[in-house]
Amino acid sequence: MEFALDTGNTAWMLTSAALVLLMTPALAFFYGGMVRGKSVLNMMMMSFGALGLVGIIYVLWGYSMSFGSDVGGFFGNPFDVFGLQDLSDTDPSNLLSGSGVPSLVWVGFQLTFAVITVALISGAIADRTKFATWLVFAGIWVTLSYFPLAHMVWGGGFLSGSEDGLAAKIFGTTDGAATVAPIDFAGGTVVHINAGIAALVLVTIIGKRKGFGKEPMRPHNLPFVMLGAALLWFGWFGFNAGSAGAANETAGLAWMNTTVATCAAMLGWLLTEKIRDKHATSLGAASGVVAGLVAITPAAGALSPVGSIFLGAIAGVLCALAVGLKYKFGYDDSLDVVGVHLVGGVVGTVLIGFFSTGTGVFYGGGWDQLVIQIVIALSAIIFSGVITLVVGLALKATMGWRISEEVEVGGIDLAVHGETAYETLGVGARVVTEVK
Amino acid sequence: MTKLVTAVIQPHRLDDVKSALEAAGVRGLTVSEASGYGRQRGHTEVYRGAEYTVDLVPKVRIDVLVGDEDVASVTDVLVKAAQTGKIGDGKVWVVPVDDVVRVRTGEHGDDAL
């Protein structure tokens, strides 16, 4: 097959890749503003550290494990194009070859997804985690959980619409593909459910921050949080509209859906807060934005703009309610990775079964799509949950996850990174004495 | 003799208090950020549904050294300028000072004011 370069599509995919890469530093601000001033640098460094490490791993074996030749439906052969050495533009792993996008551009775009997925987890384990253990975890987890799941969903594996996949086994095949193919446009399962369940499993292994639920742990810089949310939204256009794989109408639809779902989710979150807490907060607006972006991610190419508004509003309300669960169940998911990414990812993935204009319940498509969406969401939860449990426990037994109590109380920034974020940390700060 | 007049006031009254004291002839004062509570107590803040009670509220503390003969008028001017009539306006108190030294010249007592 001959490769015909399409400069328009290629330009858009290069732009999208840069946009998605920006999301990881944006996440660093989103998370950094939410922790206390004594640990903001460590929080931001967890994102930057993941960026450094996963970026390299992706080029070495990550891309091959995600899109290389299938091994049992679960992962790609890691040595297929190890280090991208023998990667041609017509390589079968380049899913955008037909759109005239060179392989390296496709790899770069996918690399940025792996990076942000790992970084997302860090918000759950803020303030208390050894930096070295985090980096080792990032390398192992991305290899054992992210690459296989990306392969299963996007690389033609077990959770894709391939004729050997789970969906084909449930509702059969038509013309060599599943009759009812799972829909995960840009990563509801691969990115958000994957990171969200990993976060939940990790916090149960690592345990609570000292003083969780008793001492105040307020966001130290809400403007950072809003800045981060704004940059995430901007970068998300690359994430979702870029996942169209071309500069075309689907990209336009994904762009539009990404915008309106996010608007609706922000309003939904704020309304929930206004009713429950009497104030519409800036933290709520920023959180609602991210909840909406998460929920529309798997659905961005399959919904109408009006359907996206409903999806976003539902996600905003549900995520606003979900973030309170950690106090009820007593797990310290510090920055609500579970409440926003796991819940938002599941809401988006499952609601496709109702709102998909092609196959959804509300559009006369019957219940089959809904069943498939629930099955892939559950499969992702089980797969990632088990992998994370094994990796997390192994690291607990070997390197250990927790910094010493003394360091945790004094501030992880100074002890682990040898620096503090603010010259006047503590001076003039209001003292809070009680948490309810 | 010299007295130390200390006031803990609402931060938003600082500018008015400063100019009132200046107009009353006070030639120097020290301002610091403080936090505390009296009858006003604190307030609550809610972050992602978690409610925090903030007991200590921000205040401004002013320290002024004045001669005995000016204590009554300075205190009076200060209170008038700081007053809003609402809970949380703060307190003013006066204590005697044994000695004051101007660092630049080594002068003592009222000469150092």
Interface residues (C-beta under 8 A of the other chain):
Chain A: P216 R218 P219 E273 R276 D277 K278 H279 T281 L283 G284 S287 A320 V323 G324 Y327 D336 G428 R430 V431 V432 T433 E434 V435 K436
Chain B: E33 S35 E45 V46 Y47 R48 G49 A50 E51 Y52 T53 V54 D55 L56 V57 P58
